[in-house]
């Protein structure tokens, strides 16, 4: 895939993942970064399990990227901990 396809997949996957996880951070660059990193994570996990990673622009690629992005956001939330309400 070329760079524009990775950015488009990253944007769509990032938006989908942020909607699923209910992430309240905003920004286009943040969303694309989450999506592209999610695509790398999801592709690596699928490849490690014996499947074919992300090779083209398809619905399967978007779902794999979104799954990786959801996992990334869940890990980031776990590392960040809970927000304290009041003091």
Number of C-alpha atoms within 10 A of each C-alpha: 9 8 8 9 12 17 17 16 26 27 23 20 31 32 20 21 27 21 12 13 14 10 14 7 8 9 8 11 13 14 23 21 18 26 35 25 20 28 28 19 21 27 22 17 17 16 13 11 10 8 11 13 21 21 10 14 14 10 10 13 20 25 19 23 31 31 24 28 31 25 17 19 22 15 12 11 13 10 9 9 9 8 6 6 5 4 3
